[in-house]
Amino acid sequence: MADLIIFDCDGVLVDSETISNRILMEMLNDLGWRIGFEETVDRFTGLSTAMCLEIIEGRLGGPIPSDFEQVMDEREAEAFKRDLQPVPGIKEVLDGLTLPKCVASSGTHEKMTVSLGVTGLYKFFEDRIFSATEVERAKPYPDLFLYAAERMGVAPSRCVVIEDSVPGVQGGIAAGMIVMGYANLTSSQALAQAGARVFSHMRELPELIQSL
């Protein structure tokens, strides 16, 4: 049995990846990068904002507008307040979960405060929310997961990570943790190849955790 469940936020707790990737796609097209939605998802899902910006500048061959991140955050916050919903079934999972739990996300604390607050999930985590901004290296490196485990006082080998992206799965595996991959925007095959135990609906998660 595990001693700690570490949840990613975007795409695992809140159904934000479609919204965020649509906004990013639109902003990249405005900059001249003719990128589609599926490519945006493949390239950027699970990465920190800093890593996304580095990829964008490399692709465009120069610096992006200085207010790019601010504008993206503002557009996301507006869309989240209007449209964001919890991932189907996650509230029931959290209500029934007796094991200690926390969040470890590539997003900033400000973004998570908005998304978890809007969806009514903040109460499940409160002061147990950790961001990639707190560590030197974001996913796919293990730093964030190891940091979360240390802060929660649990050995990495006793942690289970719930992720929906390849970089997140890679980070959890590198941390020496069991990783369960929620196949939504990212394919089951890609998550499995990265080392996850794959599932496709949150109602499956309690039994998977119980089986450990």
Secondary structure, DSSP 8 states (H G I E B T S, - for coil): --SEEEE-SBTTTB--HHHHHHHHHHHHHHTT----HHHHHHHHTT--HHHHHHHHHHHHTS---TTHHHHHHHHHHHHHHHH--B-TTHHHHHHH--S-EEEEESS-HHHHHHHHHHTT-GGGTTT-EEEGGGSSS-TTSSHHHHHHHHHHT--GGGEEEEESSHHHHHHHHHTT-EEEEE-SSS-HHHHHHHT-EEESSGGGHHHHHHT-
